[in-house]
């Protein structure tokens, strides 16, 4: 590795001289626009491959060589690290074209992956935060995807990503509802995986597509804490054609609520029952699917206050009496046994004539 530092410094200075001019779009650039996951995958392929692609551009070649050398020589890494981060100030980051921004962030992400994840991540996040508010929508996409890359790297290595997550929340709060709800939803998924609540979610939900909301509900289903606005949206979507994610989310959340507060679980079930039995509901098919999923989500150790769900159960029992497969799932004796509800429900069931 003798002379490696001088060679790397020479080529970095050469590339830096043209950094303020647009460059040719390459495969990594396309990945950076797609998602943080796609970008990180492209970075790993570039760093881990046995050989460079035939169409690799100058920046890709430099990144690959720099990562190989710096990961093997601490002295070279210390020298290159200080020069790279001091050379690219927030002002230059803000003014360089998007193609150059991707080049620089790819370099930082590559160093985080191959050389020193914690310090590189910290410096990269600081740079991103310094230019985020003054950036436009296209830059927001690139900057947030870079943050997503760093979160993924930390979680792959089971490292604490709390500071990065907090920075992500701060940047998400600076987005505008009208034109960045999709990017907000994409970022929110990384927080929902860890059950991290974000106050600003309520501002963006009304502007999101059904697909984005579905992804959020799916990711948040088993979180210990979810915001009330997400619960309300899930209940509302029971009346739409995109009800499947709502059913799974609400069933899982009812179980979670029941474990922590039976009263809260009862109130939640009342809201669901009122919605599914309202005049706005086109049929009881969704109610049937909800109850089937609800029963599946509970086990014999779970105690659930049933008063709030009796109207819904009776309605389904009367309107779907011929649905053998479905009704077997809702067998009264099996249901009572599995949920340990015999003492609560026997009197009501006998009175109503449904103690089967």
Secondary structure, DSSP 8 states (H G I E B T S, - for coil): -TTHHHHHHHHHHHHHTTTTS-----HHHHHHHH-HHHHHHHHHHHHH-SS--TT--HHHHHHHHHHHHHHH-HHHHHHHHHHHHHHS-HHHHHHS-HHHHHHHHHHHHHHHHHT-HHHHHHHHHHHHHHHHTTS-HHHHHHHHHHHHHHHHHHHHTT---HHHHHHHHHHHTTS-HHHHHHHHHHHHHHHHTTT---TTHHHHHTTS-HHHHHHHHHHHTT-S---HHHHHHHHHGGGSS--HHHHHHHHHHHHHHHHH-HHHHHHHHHHHHHHHTSTT---SHHHHHHHHHHHHT--TT-----GGGHHHHHHHHHHTTT-HHHHHHT-HHHHHHHHT-HHHHHHHHHHHT---
